[in-house]
Amino acid sequence: MTAENKKKTLAWLRGQTIAGEQKDSAKSFENAPQEVQDAEFLDAYSRAVTAVVDAVGPAIVSISIGEGTGESEFEPLGAGSGFVIAPDGYILTNSHVVAAAKEIRTIFIDGQKHPAAVIGKDPSTDLAVLRVSASGLPFAVLSDAPSLRVGQLVIAMGNPFGFQSTVSTGVVSALGRALRSQDGRLIENIIQHTAPLNPGNSGGPLLDSRGRVIGINTAIIAMAQGIGFAIPSNTAKWVVPQLLAQGRVRRSYLGVIGFRRPLDRRIVRFHKLSKEHGVEIVSVEANSPARNSGLRRGDIIVALNKKDVTSTDDLFHFLAELEPGRPVTITILRWKDKLDLEIIPSEAGPRQ
């Protein structure tokens, strides 16, 4: 490289120009056109967020739980958020927000106050449906879960104090996360995002830039730089109809306690298994479907209706999809033998 070329290169890196030469403005990040583009982008971003707030904000409610019937006697003991999903007063929120509520009060952004009743709740997905005696309410619609992508803009809304909605923005930082629910079951396909969640935001909606509800905010890890989590709208669309119809979600139950264990590779090869882990049964409840089907302590469950079972989470997941009372085939390893047994799951009770 000649001395002249070095001089030109150093001048270009410093943002300087050589006499008789001009930098290509299209390639500079500091020229006026780029600043205009940034301003236009930020303006479009602001318009998108404010449009969502204007459209969805009236459907957001503040939820207070406490004791006492009269206005002056009511003592709030907890708070959260929710949003109206039907104009006749149905509200979606988190199950943990209303888990032990004796009295529930809701406050809308316009100042309306209504007592609420629990229609149904599902601790396994941390979702609950409330009802207030009102009609013609503004509401938000659960999305058909458009294909989310990491990096996509999201907007978290809530009404934690009953005075005005809180709004924060961020991006989808991960998809397909899993969180433990209150009863120990795994909530799958959780959306992880970076929108900061204020205290009391649990139960509020997570929205995309078009104002579509893509999730229900459920938790935040304060010590993890504001990582937020939301239950996907697809899960809510599966749970809500069951809560409206019967107040709970029906799940199948076998009556076993087990743990994940690796399988002997010789057994895996001999039986041509596709996985190297199963669930070993350590306890079989008396008078349970498992006991009635002949399952024993020490059996290793490897499949349910030909679907591989490699962990207790797999077992919970498959049981959630099965209709109680309908026979299924469970594949087990008993010593060196592989057996297929028919089992008729019963309906799971609380925390089963």
C-alpha positions in Angstrom: 0.0 0.0 0.0 1.4 3.4 -1.0 1.8 6.3 1.4 -1.0 8.1 -0.5 -3.4 5.2 -0.1 -2.6 4.9 3.6 -3.3 8.6 4.0 -6.7 8.3 2.3 -7.6 5.2 4.3 -6.8 6.9 7.7 -8.7 10.0 6.6 -11.7 8.0 5.7 -11.7 6.1 9.0 -11.5 9.5 10.9 -14.5 10.7 8.9 -12.4 13.2 7.0 -12.2 13.8 3.3 -9.3 14.3 1.0 -9.1 17.4 -1.1 -11.1 16.9 -4.3 -12.8 13.8 -2.9 -16.1 13.4 -1.1 -17.4 10.4 0.8 -20.4 8.5 -0.5 -23.2 9.8 1.6 -25.3 6.6 1.0 -22.6 4.6 2.9 -22.2 7.0 5.8 -24.1 6.4 9.1 -23.7 10.0 10.1 -25.3 12.0 7.3 -28.6 13.7 7.3 -30.5 11.1 5.2 -29.7 8.4 7.7 -31.0 10.6 10.6 -34.2 11.2 8.7 -34.6 7.5 8.2 -34.0 6.9 11.9 -36.6 9.5 12.8 -39.1 8.0 10.5 -38.5 4.6 11.9 -39.0 5.8 15.5 -42.1 7.7 14.5 -43.5 4.5 12.9 -42.6 2.5 16.0 -44.4 5.1 18.2 -47.5 5.1 16.0 -47.7 1.3 16.1 -47.5 1.2 19.9 -49.9 4.0 20.4 -52.4 2.5 18.0 -52.3 -0.8 19.9 -52.7 1.0 23.3 -55.7 3.0 21.9 -57.3 -0.1 20.5 -56.7 -2.6 23.4 -56.4 -0.3 26.4 -60.2 -0.1 27.2 -60.3 -3.9 27.5 -57.6 -4.0 30.2 -58.8 -4.3 33.9 -57.2 -4.1 37.3 -58.0 -7.0 39.5 -58.0 -6.7 43.3 -58.6 -9.6 45.7 -59.4 -9.2 49.4 -62.0 -9.4 52.1 -65.1 -7.5 52.9 -68.3 -6.8 51.0 -68.9 -3.1 51.3 -66.8 -0.5 49.5 -65.5 0.9 52.8 -64.9 -2.6 54.3 -63.0 -4.1 51.3 -59.4 -4.6 52.2 -57.2 -5.5 49.2 -54.7 -8.3 49.8 -53.4 -8.7 46.3 -53.6 -7.4 42.8 -53.1 -8.3 39.2 -54.3 -7.5 35.7 -56.7 -9.1 33.2 -58.5 -8.3 30.0 -62.0 -8.7 28.7 -62.4 -11.5 26.1 -66.1 -11.2 25.4 -68.4 -8.1 25.5 -70.7 -9.8 28.1 -68.2 -9.5 30.9 -65.8 -12.5 30.6 -62.2 -11.7 31.7 -59.1 -13.7 31.3 -56.3 -13.6 33.9 -53.8 -15.8 35.7 -55.0 -18.5 38.0 -52.5 -17.5 40.7 -53.9 -14.0 40.8 -57.3 -15.3 42.1 -56.1 -18.6 43.6 -57.3 -17.9 47.2 -59.6 -14.9 46.5 -62.7 -14.5 48.8 -63.7 -11.3 47.1 -62.7 -10.0 43.7 -63.0 -6.4 42.5 -62.3 -5.1 39.0 -61.6 -1.6 37.9 -61.6 -0.5 34.2 -59.6 2.3 32.7 -62.6 4.5 32.5 -63.2 4.2 36.2 -66.0 1.6 36.2 -65.9 -0.8 39.1 -67.5 -4.3 39.2 -67.3 -7.2 41.5 -66.2 -10.4 39.8 -66.8 -14.1 40.2 -64.5 -17.0 39.2 -66.0 -19.0 36.4 -63.2 -21.4 36.2 -59.4 -21.8 36.8 -56.7 -24.1 35.7 -53.5 -24.0 37.8 -51.8 -26.3 35.4 -51.6 -23.5 32.8 -52.0 -20.6 35.3 -55.2 -19.4 33.6 -58.5 -18.3 35.0 -61.8 -16.8 33.7 -63.8 -14.3 35.7 -67.2 -12.8 35.0 -68.6 -9.3 35.8 -72.2 -8.3 35.5 -71.8 -5.9 32.6 -72.5 -5.9 28.8 -71.3 -4.1 25.8 -67.7 -4.0 27.1 -64.7 -3.4 24.9 -62.8 -6.6 24.5 -59.6 -8.1 23.0 -59.5 -11.2 20.8 -57.2 -14.1 21.4 -55.1 -14.4 18.3 -54.8 -17.5 16.1 -51.1 -17.4 17.1 -49.4 -16.1 14.1 -45.9 -17.4 13.5 -43.8 -15.6 16.1 -40.2 -15.0 15.5 -37.3 -14.2 17.8 -36.7 -10.5 17.6 -40.4 -9.6 16.9 -41.8 -6.5 18.6 -44.2 -7.2 21.5 -46.2 -5.0 23.7 -47.1 -5.8 27.3 -50.1 -4.1 28.9 -51.6 -4.2 32.3 -53.7 -2.2 34.8 -52.1 -3.0 38.1 -53.3 -0.1 40.1 -56.7 0.7 38.6 -55.8 4.2 37.6 -54.4 3.8 34.1 -52.9 1.1 31.9 -49.2 0.4 32.0 -47.4 -0.2 28.7 -44.0 -1.6 28.0 -42.3 -2.8 24.8 -39.7 -5.4 24.0 -39.0 -8.2 21.6 -39.5 -12.0 21.6 -36.2 -13.3 23.0 -37.0 -17.0 22.9 -39.8 -19.4 22.0 -40.7 -22.9 23.2 -39.6 -22.3 26.8 -41.2 -24.4 29.6 -42.2 -23.3 33.1 -43.5 -25.2 36.1 -47.1 -24.4 37.1 -48.4 -24.2 40.7 -49.2 -27.9 40.7 -45.9 -29.0 39.2 -47.0 -29.6 35.7 -45.0 -28.2 32.9 -46.5 -25.3 30.9 -45.0 -25.7 27.4 -44.3 -23.3 24.5 -43.9 -20.4 26.8 -43.0 -17.1 25.1 -39.9 -15.4 26.6 -39.7 -11.6 26.0 -37.9 -8.5 27.1 -40.9 -6.2 27.7 -40.5 -5.0 31.4 -43.4 -6.1 33.6 -44.5 -3.9 36.4 -45.8 -5.2 39.7 -49.4 -6.4 39.2 -49.0 -7.0 35.5 -49.6 -10.7 35.8 -52.7 -11.6 33.7 -52.3 -8.8 31.3 -52.1 -9.4 27.5 -48.9 -9.6 25.4 -49.7 -8.2 22.0 -48.0 -7.9 18.6 -47.7 -4.7 16.6 -51.1 -5.2 15.1 -52.8 -5.4 18.5 -53.4 -9.2 18.4 -53.2 -11.0 21.8 -50.4 -13.5 21.4 -50.0 -14.4 25.1 -50.9 -13.8 28.7 -48.1 -12.5 30.9 -47.6 -14.8 33.8 -44.2 -14.3 35.5 -41.1 -12.3 35.7 -37.6 -13.1 37.0 -36.6 -9.8 38.6 -32.9 -10.9 39.0 -32.6 -11.9 35.4 -32.6 -8.5 33.8 -36.3 -8.2 33.3 -37.0 -11.5 31.5 -40.7 -11.9 31.1 -42.8 -14.9 30.2 -46.2 -15.3 28.6 -48.6 -18.2 28.1 -49.2 -18.5 24.3 -52.7 -17.6 23.0 -53.0 -21.1 21.5 -52.9 -22.6 25.0 -55.5 -20.1 26.2 -57.8 -20.9 23.3 -57.7 -24.5 24.3 -58.3 -23.9 28.0 -60.9 -21.1 28.0 -63.7 -23.0 26.3 -63.3 -25.8 28.9 -63.3 -23.3 31.8 -66.5 -21.7 30.4 -68.2 -25.0 29.9 -67.3 -26.9 33.1 -65.2 -24.6 35.2 -62.1 -26.8 34.9 -59.9 -28.6 32.4 -60.4 -32.3 32.2 -57.2 -34.3 32.2 -56.6 -38.0 32.3 -55.0 -39.7 35.3 -53.2 -43.0 35.7 -52.2 -43.2 39.4 -48.5 -43.7 39.2 -45.5 -41.9 40.5 -42.2 -42.2 38.5 -39.0 -40.7 37.6 -36.9 -40.4 34.4 -34.2 -43.0 34.1 -31.8 -44.1 31.3 -32.3 -47.4 29.6 -29.7 -50.1 29.2 -28.4 -49.8 25.7 -28.6 -53.5 25.1 -32.4 -53.4 25.9 -32.8 -50.4 23.6 -31.1 -52.3 20.7 -32.9 -55.6 21.4 -36.4 -54.0 21.4 -35.4 -51.5 18.7 -36.5 -48.5 20.9 -36.1 -45.0 19.4 -35.2 -43.4 22.8 -32.8 -44.2 25.5 -34.9 -42.9 28.5 -38.2 -43.9 30.1 -40.2 -43.4 33.2 -39.7 -45.9 36.0 -42.7 -46.4 38.2 -41.9 -46.1 41.9 -45.4 -46.1 43.3 -48.8 -47.3 42.1 -51.9 -45.9 43.8 -54.5 -48.4 45.1 -57.7 -48.6 43.1 -56.2 -46.5 40.3 -56.3 -47.1 36.5 -52.6 -48.2 36.7 -53.3 -50.8 39.4 -56.3 -52.1 37.6 -54.4 -52.5 34.3 -51.6 -54.5 36.0 -48.8 -51.9 36.2 -46.3 -52.6 38.9 -43.6 -50.9 40.8 -40.4 -51.2 38.8 -42.1 -51.2 35.4 -40.6 -48.6 33.0 -43.0 -46.7 30.8 -41.5 -46.1 27.3 -44.6 -45.2 25.2 -48.3 -44.2 25.4 -50.4 -44.9 22.3 -47.1 -45.5 20.4 -45.7 -42.1 21.4 -42.3 -42.2 23.1 -42.3 -41.3 26.8 -38.9 -40.2 28.1 -39.9 -38.1 31.1 -42.8 -37.4 33.5 -43.3 -34.2 31.5 -44.0 -36.3 28.4 -46.5 -38.4 30.5 -48.3 -35.2 31.7 -48.4 -33.8 28.2 -49.9 -36.9 26.6 -52.4 -37.4 29.4 -53.6 -33.8 29.0 -54.5 -34.7 25.4 -56.3 -37.9 26.3 -60.0 -38.2 27.0 -60.7 -39.7 30.4 -62.5 -43.1 30.1 -61.1 -43.9 26.7 -58.8 -47.0 26.6 -55.2 -46.4 25.6 -52.2 -48.6 25.1 -49.2 -48.2 27.4 -45.9 -49.8 26.5 -43.6 -50.9 29.4 -40.4 -52.7 30.0 -40.7 -55.3 32.7 -37.3 -56.8 33.4 -36.1 -57.8 29.8 -39.6 -58.0 28.3 -41.5 -55.3 26.4 -45.3 -55.4 27.1 -48.3 -53.6 25.8 -51.1 -53.1 28.3 -54.5 -51.6 27.9 -55.3 -48.9 30.5 -58.4 -46.8 30.9 -57.4 -43.4 32.4 -59.8 -41.7 34.9 -60.4 -38.0 35.2 -57.7 -36.2 37.3 -58.7 -34.5 40.4 -57.0 -31.4 41.9 -53.2 -31.7 41.8 -53.3 -35.3 40.4 
